Amino acid sequence: MRNAGNGGMEPYQPEEYAIPDRMAVGGKFYMEKKLNVRDLTQLALLTAIILLMTFTPLGYLKIGAVEITFIMIPVVVGAVVMGSGAGAILGAVFGLSSFSQCFGMSAFGTMLFGVSPLRTFLVCMIPRVLMGWLCGLIFVALKKAFPNGIISYAVASLCGALINTVLFIAGLGLLFSDTMLGMATDSGISLLTFLISFITLNSLIEMGVCLVVGTAITKTVHQVVQK
């Protein structure tokens, strides 16, 4: 109780204290740590999906010498949900899994590995890392321009297959030009024609699947994570 001015007593009112800034910072830090743990969990899950797809028929459709992959989809999902950095990490996982196919699981990859293991590693890794990173940047840019609807998800998913194909073929032309030229000469066509004909069927199927399946998955997962 406190003395009132008129000689009476007034009830004691506890003083209010502001939360120190360091407590607020600490709370923010704790939330960031929670988000980081969530991101790591999502990265681990998507990595597991990539590995599952790599070593099962889920990830590769092989028809003779033609190899079609759908592993771009979990990479794009990570890039959309967690950003370009996560997309690059998942792209690296995709690249490593692709390189593992060169140890007898892929006829074309095994052939490239026999020519140069280092160049094979580079052509497997660099396009996939750049693909994941660029898909994240493309999604962010389109999401700002088209905040509603599925345009950003559809274009990012489509770009996953398109960028992967373009950069991979560019890597082959740059790092394995002699090998590709020899194969083109044996077929009686130019190097450019050989490269284009080599990827036409693959890229069309991959882009179609990524556009339809990838758009649906990325939009659904992104909306769930944002809630």
N, C-alpha and C positions, 0 to 999 in steps of 0.2 A: 504494500500500500504506500502511496505517496501523499504528502501534505498538500491539500488544495489551498488556493489563495484565500478562501473564505473560512479557513480554519477546519474544514472537514477533511475527509480522506477520500481519495479517488482510486479506483482499481488500478493495479499495475499493468501497464501495457508493455509487452516485450518489444525490444527494439528490433527493427528489421535490418538484416545484414545482406549486402549484395554478395553474390557468389564471386569469389576471386577469379580474375581472368585466367589464372593458371588452371583453375578447375574446369573452366569452359574449354580451354585448350586441351586439357586432359581428356575431357569428354569427347571432343572432336577427334582426338587421336585414337581414342578407343573405338569410335565408329569407323574410322578409316581402317583400323586393324580388322574389324569385323568384315568390312567390304573386301579387304585384301584376302582374308581367309575364304570368303565366298568366291572370289575370282579364282583363287588357287584350286578350289574344289571343282569349279566349272572347267578350268583348264585340264585338270586331271581326268575328269569325265570325258571330255572331248578327245583327249589324247588316247584314252582307252578305246574310244569308238574308232579312232583312226587306225590303231593297231589291230582291232578286231576286223575292220574292213580290209586291212592289208593282207591278212593271212587267212581270209575266208572269201568265198565267191561274192560276198556283199560289196566289196570294194572294186573288183576288177571283172570286167566282162571280156573274156578272151575268145576270139573267133579266129582260129588259125594264127597268122602273124599279127592280126589286129588286136590291140589291147586298149580297152576303154575303161577309164577309171572315174569313180564318183566320189573320191576322197576329198575333192574340193569342198563338198557340202559342209562337213563339220568345221573345216577351216573358215569358211565364210560365216558360219553361225558364230564362231568365236570372235571374228572380226567385227560383226554387227553388234553383238551383245557386250563385248568387253573392250572393243577399240582396236586400232591398227597394231598396237604393240602385241596384244594377244594373238591377233591374226598372223603376225610374223613368227611368233613362237610356234603356233600350230602349223604354219607353213613349213617351218624347220622340221617338225615331227613328220609331216607329210614327205618332205625331201629325204629324210633318213629312212623312212619306210620304203620309199621308192628305190633308194639305193640298195636296200636289202634284197630287193627283187632281182638285182643283177648277179646274185650268187646262185644262179641255176634256176630261179623261178620264172624269169622272163628271158625268152630267147633273144630279143632285141637288146635288152639290158646286159645280158651276159656277153653278147658280141661287142658292145661298147666297152665293157669292163676289160675285155681281152685286148682292146686297142690301147686304152689308157685308163687305169683306175682313178687317177686324180681328176682328169677331165670329166669322167663319168660322174664322180662325186659332185663336181661343180655344176654340171648340167642338171643333176637331180635336185640340188639344194637351192641354188640362186633363184631360179624361176618361181619355186614354191614359196620361198620367204617373201619375195617381192609381191607375189600374188596375194598372200594373206595381208600384208601391210597395205597395199594399194586398195584392196576391197574395203578395208576399214575406213580409209580416207574418203573413198568414193561414197560410201554410205553416209558418213557425216555430212558431206557437202550436199548430197541430194536430200537428206532429211531436213536440212535447213531450208532448202528451196521448196520441198514438198513435204511439209510436216504431217500431212494426213494421207491416207491411202497406202498402196503397196508399191508405188513406183520405186522408192529407194531400196526396198527389199528385193524387188525383181531385178533391178539393174545391178545391184551388188552381187546377187546370186549368178546372174548371167556373166558378169565380169570375172567371176571366179574361174569358170571354165574357159572363157575367152583369153584372159591374161595368161593362165597356165599354159594353154596351147601355144599362143604366140611366142611367149618367152622361151618355152622349151624348144620349139622348132628353131628359133633364133639362136639358141645355145648350140643346137646340133650343127647349124650352118656355120657358126663361128668356131667352135671347138673341134668339130669332126668333119671339116669341109672335105678333106681328102677321102675319108671313108664314105661320106654321103655322095661325093662325086663319082666314086668308083661304083657304087650301087646304082646311081642314075645312069652311068655309061652302060652298065650291064643290061639295063632295062631299055636302052636306046632313047632316053629322053634327057632333057636338060636338068641341071641340079634344082633350079627353082620349080620346074614342073614336078619333079620327083617329090620335093618337100611338100608342095601343095597337095598333090594327089595322095601322099602318104597320110596326111592328117585330115582330109576332108570328111570322111565318114566318122572318124573318131570325134572330131570337134563338134559336128552337128548333133550327134547323139548326146555327147557330154553337155553341150549347151542346152539342149532340150530338157534333159533330166534335171540339170541344175536350176533352170528357170522355173520349172513346175514344182519339183520337190523342194528345192532350196528356198524358194520364195515362201512356200507354206510353212516350212520349219523355222526359218529365221524370224518371220513375222510373229509366229506363235510363241516361240521361246523368248523373244525380246519383250513382248507384251507381258508375259508371265513374270519375267525377272524384274521388270519395272514396277510391278505392283508391290 
